[in-house]
Amino acid sequence: MTTEDIKNQLKQVKYPGFSRDIVSFGLVRSAGFADGVVKVSLAVTTNDPQVPHQLKQDVDRCVRALPGVKEAIIEIAVAPVKAPAPAGGGNLAGGTMPRGIKHAVAVASGKGGVGKSTFSVNLACALAQVLDMQGRKGRVGLLDCDIYGPSVPLMMGLNGRPEVEGEGNDAMLIPMEHHGVKVMSMGFLVDDNTPVVWRGPMIMKTVQQFVQNVRWGELDLLLIDLPPGTGDAQLSLVQTLPLDGAVIVTTPQAAATNVARKGGLMFQKVNVPLLGVAENMSWFTDPAGNRHELFGRGGGAATAEKLGTVLLGQVPLVPEIREGGDYGRPIVVSQPSSESAAVFRDIATGLLTGLERKSAPAS
């Protein structure tokens, strides 16, 4: 039995809370077989004592299924995640908050097709409007971490390339800005006709650079639009940035809420608190004023209850939201007096209030 045979077998073992296996995550340091004994060495970075315990059980069970294995020795080297810097806004394990950023919040969904990026763009613009009214203009950032399918530049009405300050290792990207929001996306760095075909380590490196090598300036909140699922981008982000929390986006039907719940559980496993669930495409109102719940009813509230968090709001299904994304004029900007814009501002206000409450010193 070769090392490659053992590693192929270990591809069945998923990192707790994620859909990706420990081999592709690069956690297997060595693997060998001699005299009926399999020896596997792993290296993980976590502050959760349950993670190495779970991995040891899963790896042991996995390798014992190989023919000829009589005994398994599993060694796991655990390195703690760096605590966030005191000046940062985060309160979680996962790297150091870049200077000047007060809060960092991820927007995630378990599956695609629920309008997560559309939601993120409108929420970012709503946050900018709310903060502008408080005299804090230009203090919202939007980081598009959907490496494979970046759509934020289109929805924000941005194109071109970001400027670069400095050279070599000291080079910093300057985020582009529109509608009062600073934006960084892979969409600025690749041509429209160039697909991104990358393996996990390249994605993880890009996410780290977007956090560490972008001159965000002073931000009250950095909103991070994550790709669907529980893979490389999610793990890289929680290990790079001390997130203050995550917002889960879903539509009402079970096909979406069942997967959204798994996405929420993933964040809980890596010690990122859930700030709430947002239900998108909740209902459609026809010209006669009749409401139609095309995707069912109550899915967002039920998901929030199962995850032990709150329902932040329900966004109606209206053509203007889609049109705003297509033309780079989010409905919060193009129709600020609309029902949908009001919903986004209510969610933004509730989110800011919750973050301020969490960061307030205990009395």
C-alpha positions in Angstrom: 0.0 0.0 0.0 1.4 3.4 -1.0 1.1 6.8 0.5 -1.0 7.8 -2.5 -3.4 4.9 -1.8 -3.9 6.2 1.8 -4.4 9.8 0.6 -7.0 8.7 -1.9 -8.8 7.0 0.9 -8.5 10.1 3.1 -10.4 12.1 0.5 -13.5 10.7 2.0 -12.9 12.6 5.2 -14.4 16.1 5.3 -13.2 18.9 7.5 -15.9 19.3 10.2 -18.6 21.7 8.9 -17.2 21.9 5.4 -17.9 20.1 2.1 -14.2 19.9 1.2 -11.9 17.0 2.2 -8.8 17.2 4.3 -6.5 16.2 1.5 -7.5 19.0 -0.8 -7.3 21.4 2.1 -3.7 20.4 2.5 -4.0 19.1 6.1 -2.3 15.7 5.6 1.4 16.1 6.4 2.4 12.5 5.9 0.9 9.0 5.5 2.5 5.6 5.5 1.9 1.9 5.9 4.1 -0.9 7.3 3.5 -4.3 8.9 -0.3 -3.7 9.0 0.0 -0.3 10.6 -1.2 2.9 8.9 0.3 6.1 10.3 -1.2 9.5 9.3 0.0 12.9 10.4 -2.3 16.0 10.2 -1.8 19.7 10.9 -4.8 21.9 11.6 -5.3 25.4 12.7 -8.2 25.8 15.1 -9.3 27.0 18.5 -12.1 24.4 18.7 -11.0 21.3 20.6 -13.8 19.3 19.0 -12.3 19.7 15.5 -9.1 17.5 16.1 -11.2 15.1 18.1 -13.7 14.6 15.3 -10.9 14.4 12.7 -9.1 11.7 14.6 -12.2 9.6 14.8 -13.1 10.1 11.1 -9.5 9.4 9.9 -9.2 6.3 12.1 -12.5 4.9 10.8 -11.5 5.7 7.2 -8.1 4.1 7.1 -9.2 1.0 9.0 -11.4 0.3 6.0 -8.4 -0.3 3.9 -7.5 -4.0 3.2 -4.6 -5.3 5.4 -4.8 -2.6 8.0 -4.7 -3.9 11.6 -3.8 -0.8 13.4 -4.0 3.0 12.8 -1.9 5.7 14.4 -3.3 9.2 13.9 -1.2 12.2 15.0 -2.7 15.7 14.8 -0.6 18.9 15.3 -2.9 21.7 16.4 -1.9 25.3 16.0 -4.2 27.9 17.6 -5.7 30.6 15.4 -4.2 34.0 16.1 -6.4 36.2 18.3 -7.6 39.4 16.7 -5.7 42.5 17.4 -7.3 44.7 20.2 -7.7 47.6 17.8 -9.8 45.5 15.4 -13.5 45.2 15.4 -13.9 41.4 15.4 -14.3 39.2 18.4 -13.5 35.9 16.9 -10.6 33.7 16.1 -9.2 34.1 12.6 -6.3 36.4 11.8 -6.0 40.1 12.4 -8.5 42.8 11.4 -6.9 45.2 8.9 -6.3 48.6 10.5 -9.3 50.9 10.2 -12.0 48.3 9.7 -14.4 48.3 12.6 -16.6 45.3 11.8 -16.5 42.5 9.2 -19.6 40.5 8.3 -20.0 37.7 5.8 -23.1 37.2 3.6 -23.5 33.5 2.8 -26.0 31.0 1.4 -25.9 27.2 1.3 -26.8 27.1 -2.4 -26.8 29.3 -5.5 -29.8 31.0 -7.0 -31.2 32.7 -3.9 -30.1 36.2 -4.9 -27.3 36.4 -2.4 -25.1 38.8 -4.4 -28.1 41.0 -5.3 -28.9 41.1 -1.6 -25.3 41.9 -0.6 -25.1 44.8 -3.1 -28.4 46.4 -2.0 -27.5 45.8 1.7 -24.1 47.5 1.2 -25.8 50.5 -0.5 -28.4 50.6 2.3 -25.7 50.6 4.9 -23.9 53.4 3.1 -27.1 55.5 3.1 -27.8 54.8 6.8 -24.2 55.8 7.8 -24.3 58.8 5.5 -27.3 60.1 7.5 -25.2 59.7 10.6 -22.4 61.7 9.1 -20.2 58.7 8.3 -20.0 58.9 4.5 -17.8 56.4 2.6 -17.4 54.0 5.4 -18.8 50.8 3.9 -16.8 48.2 2.0 -18.0 45.3 -0.2 -15.6 42.4 -0.8 -16.8 40.1 -3.6 -15.3 36.7 -2.7 -17.1 34.8 -5.4 -14.0 34.0 -7.3 -15.6 31.8 -9.9 -18.6 34.0 -10.7 -18.0 37.6 -9.6 -21.2 39.6 -10.3 -20.8 42.5 -7.9 -19.0 44.8 -10.4 -22.0 44.6 -12.8 -24.5 45.1 -10.1 -22.6 48.1 -8.7 -22.1 49.7 -12.1 -18.3 49.4 -12.0 -15.8 48.4 -14.6 -12.1 48.9 -15.3 -9.1 48.1 -13.1 -8.3 49.2 -9.5 -5.2 51.4 -9.0 -2.2 50.0 -7.3 0.0 51.8 -4.8 3.5 50.7 -4.0 5.6 47.9 -5.6 6.5 44.3 -4.8 5.4 42.9 -1.5 4.3 46.4 -0.4 1.8 46.9 -3.3 -1.7 47.7 -2.2 -4.9 47.6 -4.4 -7.2 50.7 -4.1 -10.8 49.6 -4.1 -13.1 51.1 -6.6 -16.1 53.1 -5.3 -19.7 53.7 -6.4 -23.0 54.5 -4.6 -21.0 55.4 -1.4 -19.5 51.8 -1.2 -15.8 50.8 -1.7 -15.7 47.6 -3.7 -13.1 44.9 -4.5 -13.8 41.9 -6.7 -12.0 39.3 -8.9 -14.2 40.7 -11.6 -11.9 43.8 -11.8 -8.8 41.7 -12.3 -9.9 39.2 -15.1 -11.4 39.7 -18.5 -15.1 39.0 -19.0 -14.2 36.2 -21.4 -11.6 34.6 -19.1 -13.0 31.8 -16.8 -11.2 31.4 -13.4 -10.1 27.7 -13.3 -8.2 27.5 -10.0 -7.6 24.9 -7.3 -8.3 25.5 -3.7 -4.9 26.9 -2.6 -5.1 29.6 -5.2 -8.6 30.6 -4.1 -7.4 30.7 -0.5 -4.4 32.9 -1.4 -6.6 35.3 -3.3 -9.1 35.7 -0.5 -6.2 36.4 1.9 -4.8 39.1 -0.5 -8.2 40.7 -0.8 -8.2 41.1 2.9 -4.6 42.0 3.6 -3.5 43.8 0.4 -6.4 46.2 -0.2 -6.3 49.7 1.2 -9.8 49.8 2.5 -9.2 52.9 4.7 -11.6 53.7 7.6 -14.7 51.5 7.4 -17.5 51.0 9.9 -18.4 47.8 8.1 -16.8 45.5 5.5 -19.4 43.3 4.0 -18.1 40.1 2.4 -20.2 38.4 -0.4 -19.2 34.7 -0.2 -19.8 32.1 -3.0 -22.4 29.4 -2.3 -21.4 26.3 -0.3 -18.9 25.5 2.4 -15.6 25.3 0.7 -12.2 27.0 0.1 -13.3 30.6 0.2 -15.3 30.2 3.4 -12.5 28.4 5.3 -9.9 30.8 4.1 -12.0 33.8 5.1 -12.6 32.6 8.7 -8.9 31.8 9.1 -7.8 35.2 7.7 -10.3 37.7 9.1 -11.8 37.9 12.6 -15.5 38.0 11.5 -18.0 39.7 13.7 -20.7 37.4 12.3 -22.5 36.1 9.3 -25.9 36.7 7.6 -27.5 33.7 5.9 -29.6 34.4 2.8 -32.3 32.0 1.7 -35.6 31.9 -0.3 -38.7 30.5 1.5 -38.9 27.0 -0.1 -37.4 23.9 1.5 -34.9 23.3 -1.3 -33.2 26.5 -0.2 -33.8 26.5 3.5 -32.5 23.0 4.1 -29.1 23.9 2.5 -29.1 27.4 4.1 -29.3 25.8 7.5 -26.2 23.7 6.7 -24.4 26.9 5.8 -25.4 28.4 9.1 -24.2 25.4 11.0 -20.8 25.6 9.2 -20.3 29.1 10.6 -21.3 28.0 14.1 -18.7 25.2 13.9 -15.9 27.7 13.2 -17.1 30.0 16.0 -18.6 32.7 13.8 -21.9 33.9 15.3 -24.9 34.2 13.1 -26.3 37.7 13.0 -29.5 36.6 11.4 -31.3 35.1 8.4 -32.6 37.2 5.5 -35.4 35.8 3.3 -35.3 36.8 -0.3 -38.0 36.6 -3.0 -40.6 36.3 -0.2 -43.6 37.3 -2.2 -44.8 38.9 -5.4 -47.5 41.6 -5.6 -49.5 41.7 -8.9 -50.9 44.9 -10.5 -54.2 44.3 -8.7 -52.4 44.4 -5.3 -52.7 40.7 -4.6 -49.8 39.0 -2.9 -48.5 35.7 -4.2 -46.0 33.6 -2.2 -44.5 31.9 -5.2 -41.8 30.1 -3.3 -43.8 29.2 -0.2 -44.1 30.8 3.2 -42.2 31.0 6.4 -39.0 29.3 5.3 -36.7 32.2 6.5 -38.3 32.3 9.9 -38.1 28.6 10.3 -34.4 28.6 9.3 -33.7 31.4 11.8 -35.4 29.5 14.6 -33.5 26.3 13.9 -30.2 28.1 13.9 -31.1 30.0 17.1 -30.9 33.4 15.5 -33.3 36.1 14.2 -35.1 36.8 10.9 -33.6 40.1 9.8 -36.2 40.8 7.1 -38.1 39.6 4.1 -37.3 41.1 0.6 -40.2 41.0 -1.9 -39.8 39.6 -5.5 -40.0 42.6 -7.8 -38.6 43.1 -11.3 -37.0 46.4 -10.3 -34.5 44.6 -8.1 -33.3 42.4 -11.0 -33.3 45.4 -13.4 -31.2 47.4 -10.9 -28.6 44.6 -10.8 -28.4 44.4 -14.5 -27.9 48.1 -15.0 -25.7 48.8 -12.0 -28.3 50.8 -10.2 -29.4 48.9 -7.1 -33.0 49.5 -6.2 -31.9 51.1 -2.9 -30.2 53.8 -5.0 -32.6 54.0 -8.0 -35.8 53.9 -6.0 -35.0 54.9 -2.4 -38.7 55.4 -1.6 -39.8 51.9 -2.7 -40.9 49.2 -0.3 -37.9 47.1 -1.2 -35.4 49.9 -0.4 -37.1 50.4 2.9 -36.7 46.7 3.7 -33.0 46.8 2.9 -32.5 49.9 5.1 -34.4 48.3 8.0 -32.1 45.3 7.7 -29.1 47.6 7.5 -30.2 49.5 10.6 -30.9 46.4 12.6 -27.5 44.9 11.6 -25.6 48.1 12.6 -27.5 48.2 15.9 -26.7 44.6 16.6 -23.0 45.0 15.9 -22.8 48.1 18.1 -24.5 46.2 20.9 -22.1 43.3 20.6 -19.0 45.5 20.6 -20.2 47.7 23.5 -18.2 47.1 26.7 -20.0 45.1 29.4 -21.3 47.3 32.2 
